[in-house]
Amino acid sequence: MYKTPVSNRLHIGIFGKRNTGKSSLINAITGQDAAIVSETPGTTTDPVYKSMEILPIGPCILIDTAGIDDAGLLGEERVKRTQKVLRKTDVGIVVVEPSTDIDKFENDLIDNFVSKKLPYVFVLNKCELEGGVSRRYLIEKNIPFIEVSAKLNIGIEALKQKIMDLAPSHWSPVPLVADIIDEKDIVVLVCPIDSAMPQGRLILPQVQVMRDILDRNAIAVVTKETELKKSIDTLKKPAKLVITDSQVFETVRDILPEDYPLTSFSTVFARHKGDLDAFVQGVSAVEKLEDGDEILIAEACTHHVQPEDIGRTKIPTWLLNYTKKDLHYEIAAGGDFPEDLKRFKLIISCGGCMVNRREIMHRIERAKVYGVAITNYGILMAYLSGILNRVIAPFK
């Protein structure tokens, strides 16, 4: 469970006013003191992420957020960070207590859940207390809720079952490659070793694809692009598929016979984490770019920027060579993603290996709202290399 990447876990957001028992609820669900509990309102500041497992769903992330009614300038910033959590939440839980009025704060959350098509349930904490305005309001408005007592451990199992029932079908991403290969198939992985590679190991997308191949009882052959031809020649039968790092597309293309199925790690993740069709449709916007157009490079994680960084250096260079246009770039890293996208002509997203599918789909949906084309690194590089149709063919 602890080795499951955060991006592949069900994300459960815990929301509510200050001091309604959000942290106590997390401790009751996890069966441990995972969150700080205090009688002082506003103890939780930044969102706190706790890994756990809820059977039979499996590995999950519980997100403890600041109170949605936090006050003052610092409180406003905390609330903004809480709202950002909605972008990556798969199931929402709103915690209230019997004596708490349900007002604009909770109703705004409901509106957010509905607009984002996000499943949710209210939790009436401290159910050992009789009566209360919250209980009556929830019943009158027909709002789904479960009564629990984090203190007395009442209703916790029922809440876990409710989370399982609410878990959307999309939270568990589509397979990486297991659905397009068969047992005993040979899959060649081309993993270049350059200055951007971490010392002594492969990067997460390569490892995850390799594991997916092994789980399918297929055979993974790992090589550098410089050894690709020799690796192919030594195989007793042709490989079912070659998956390469997008940065060496042209090298690999020139080595492989035309009839060899080829794709990239980034293309695999475009389907796994986002919407492959949307990314393929969006890349054609490259042909309409003009001098002065703004492009958003959307990175899903924060990382040490290398001199030849793919998003900040290589992609702008490739686009300059292809379009011959003076394009302007803005970088959004980690959890930062602009709410107002109308100034951009194109959004180029990374593969999203470090975030969950909800976050990538949020970016795609926001782009659609503003009518802005969106694509990802691998799809763009395949397009610029003239092999996009070949790269997406394995998934058709």
N, C-alpha and C positions, 0 to 999 in steps of 0.2 A: 504494500500500500504506500509506504513512504517513498518508493522509487518512481511512483506514477507522476509524470510531469504535471505541474500546476495547471497547465493549459488544457489538460485532458480530464480535469475533475469537474463535477457538477458544482457550480458556484451558487451558494445560498446566501442571499443578502438579508441581514437582520436590521430592520429599521424601526423607528419610533421616537417619541419624545424623550427628553433627558429623564433618567432615573425611573424608567418604567420596567427595568429588569432585563434589558437586552443582554448584558454581560452574564447575568445569573442564568439566563436561559441557555446561552452557549455552554456554560459550565455543566448544566444539567444534561444537555444533549450529548456532550462529549464524555461526561462522567469524570471530569477532572477540572482543576482550577486553570482553565485555559485563558480566561479573561479576568481583568481586575474588577472587583466588585466594591463599590463604595456608596455610602449614603449621600455623598456630595454630588449634586447634579453636574454633568459635564466632565466626568472622569475620563471617558473615552474621547480622544481628540481625533487623530487620524484613523482611518479605517484599519482594523486589525484583522489579519487573515489567519485562520486556523485550519490546518489540514486534519481530516478525520475520515472515517469510513462509515457509511450508512448502508447496511445490507438490506436488500440485494443489489442496490444501485452501485455500490462500490465507493472508490475514493471521492471525497468531496472537499470543498472549501467553504467554511463558514466565515462570513464577513461581518464583523462587529463594527457598526458605524456610530458616528457622533449623533447626538440628539438633533432631530430635524427642527427643533424649536430653539436651538442654541442662539444666544443673543450677542450683540456687540460686533465689532469689526472682525475679531478673531473667530467669533461664532459664525459669522457669515461665511468666512473662508472654510470653516469646518463643514458647514452645510453644503457648500459647493463641492467639496471632496466627497461628501456622502452621495450627492446626486450623480457624481461620476461613476460611483459603484453600480448604479442602475445599468450602465452600458455593458457590464460584464456579468450581471446577475441572471441566472437561469430560473430561479425560484425566489420570490420575495416573501418575507415574513414581516408583518407589522405588529409590534408588541405594544399593547395597551394594558392598563390595569383598571379595575372596577371604578375607582374614584376619578379617573382621568376623563375629561371631556374629549370627545372625538370631534375635531373641528377642521379648519382649513389645512393644517399640516398633513393630517392623515388623508383627507380627501384629495389633496394635491398628489399624494403618493398613489392613490387609486387611479387618478387620471393618467399618471405616468405609466402605471402598470398596464392600463387598458390601451393607451396609445402605442406602447411598445409590444403589445400582445404578450405580456409577461405574466405567467401564472402566479397567483399570490394567495395567501391566507392570513387572516388576523389571528393573533394569539392573545387571549385574555389571560394575562398572568395574574398570580395571586388569587386564583379562583376560590381559595378557601374563604375569601371575604364575601359576605352576602350582598345582594343588591348591586347598586352602582349604576351610574349613567351610561357607562360604556357598554355593558351587557344589554341594556334596553335598546340603545342606539343600533347595535349590531343586529339585533333581532328585528327591529322595526325596518331597517334598511336592507334586510336580507343579505347582509355581508357575510361571506363564509368565515367562520372562526372556530377555534378549538380552545377549550378551557384547560389551562395547565397551572401548576404551581411549581416553579423552579425550586422553591425552598423545600417543599415536601415531596418533590419528584412525582407529582401527579400529572398524568396526561402526556408524558414525554414520549412514550412508545406510540401513542396515537398520533402525535405530531410527526414522528419519524415516518410513520406509514403514510400520512398525508403528503409529506414531502415526496415520497416515492410516487404517489398517485399523480402529483402535479408535475413531476419532472418532464419537461418537453422532449419530444422525440429527437429534436436536433441537438440536444446538449452533448450527446455522444457523437462525435464527428464521424463522417463516413470513413471507411477504411482508407488506408494510405494506398496500398497496391494489392492487398490480399484478394480483392474481388476481381482482379483482372489477370491473375496468374493462377496456375494450378500446382498441385504437389509435384515435386521433382523438377519443376521448371528452373532454368538457370537465369538469374537476373544479375547483370553486371552494374556495379556502382562505381562511377568515376568521381574520385574525391581528390581534387588538386590540393597540394600542400603549399601554401604561400604564407606571407607575413600576417595575414588576417586570421589564420587558423590558430586555435588555442594550442599551447605547448603540450605535446604528448597525448593528444586525444582528437577524436573527430567532433564535429559540431552536432548539436541535438537533432536536426532534421535527418542527417545521415544515419545516426544511430537508431532513430525511431523507424525509419524505412527498413533498415537492416533487420530490426526485430520483427517487423510486420512480415517480412519475407520468411524468416525462420519460423514464425508462428504458423505460417501457411504450409510448412514442411517443404518449402522450396529451397533453392541453393543460391546463396549470395556470394558473388565474386567481387572483391574490392580491389581497385587498382587506381593508379594515377593516370592522368591523360597521356603522360609520356610512355606508359607501359600498356596502353589500351590495345594497340594492334597486336602485340605479342600475346596479351591475355586472350583476345578473341581467337587468334590463330591456334592456340593450344587447346581450345575447347573441342570435345569430341562431337558435340552437336551445337547448333546455333543457340544463342541466348534468346529467351522469350522476350526480353526487354533490356535496354540499356538506360540507366538513369544517371544523368550527369549534373554536376554543378553548372549553373547557367553561365558562369563567367568563361567557361571553355567550350561553349556551344560550337563555335566555328571550327575549333581544333577537332572536336569529336565528330562533327558532321563530315569533315574531310577524310577521317579515318574509316568511318563505318560505311559498309555497302548501303546503297539506297533502300534496299528492302529490309533493313534492320530496324525494328521498332525503337524509337528514341523518345525520351521525355527528360524532364529535369526535376530535381528535388523541389524547386519553387513551384513548378506546375502541379506536382503532386499535392503540395500544401495549399495551392489555390483552390483545389477541389475539396480537400480535407477540412480546411478551416473557413472557407468562404463560399463564393459562388463562381465557379469556373466560367460559366456562360457570361456572367456580367463582366468579368475581367477580360475575356476575349472580345466582347463587344466594345468595351471601353478603350482598348488599345488603338483602335482605328482613329481616335481623336488626334493622334500624333500627326496625321496628314493635314490637319486644319490649324496647327499651331502657327502663330504669327509673332513677329518681334514684340517683346514686352509682355507676352503672356506669362502669367504666374502658374507655377506648378508646385503642388504640395507633395513632398516626400514624407510618407507616413511610416515611421518606424514604430514597431510595437514594443520595443524594449530600449533600455538605455545601455550603451556599451562604449568601451574605449574606442574612440575614433582613430582608425588607422590612416596613414598617408594616402593609401589607395582605397579608401572606404567606398563600398559599392553604391550606397545611396547618395552620398555627399560629393563624390568625386567621379566615379566611373559612369554612372547613369547620366549626369549632366554632360560629360564629355561625349558619350555615345550619341546623345540627342543632338548636341551641337553638330557633330559630324554628319548626322543623318538629315536634320532639318535645315541646317545653315541659318538658324534663327537665334536671335538674342533673347533667350528665355531667362526668367527670373524664378528663383527657387526659395521655398520656405520649408524648414524641417520641423516636423512634429515628432517628438521622441517619447517613448514610454506611454504614460497615460494621457499625454497631451494630444488633443485632437480638436481643431477649431470647430466651434458650433456654427459659425457663419462661413459657408464655403463658396459663396457666390462670386468671389473675386478670382477663383481658380478655374483654369481651363482643363486641367487634368490632375488627378490624384494617383500617385504611384505608391502602392502599399507593399510592405515587405511580406515575407511568407507567413508571418504571424505565429511562428513556432512557440513563442513564449506567452501567448495569450489564448484565451478560449475563443470558441467560434462565435459566441454572442458578441464579443468585442469587434471582431472583423465584420460580422453581419451588420452591426450598428454603423460602422463606417460606410458600408455599401449602401445601406438604407438612407443615411444622411446625404450621400452623394446623389442618390436618386431624387430626394426632396428638392435639391438645388439644381438638378439637371446637369450635374458635373460628371464627366466621364471618369471612371476609376478602373485601374488595372493593377497588376502586381509585378514585382521585379522580374520573375521568370518569364511571364507572358510577354512583357515588353522586350526583354532581351531576345526571345525567340522571334518576335516580330521584326526587330531590327536586323536580325541575322538571316531573315528570309525563310525560316523553317517553322513558322508557327503551326501550320497545318499538320506537319509531321509530328510535332511535339504534343499536340492535343489528340492526335489520332488514337492512341491507346485507350483513351477514355470515352470514345464515341460508341 
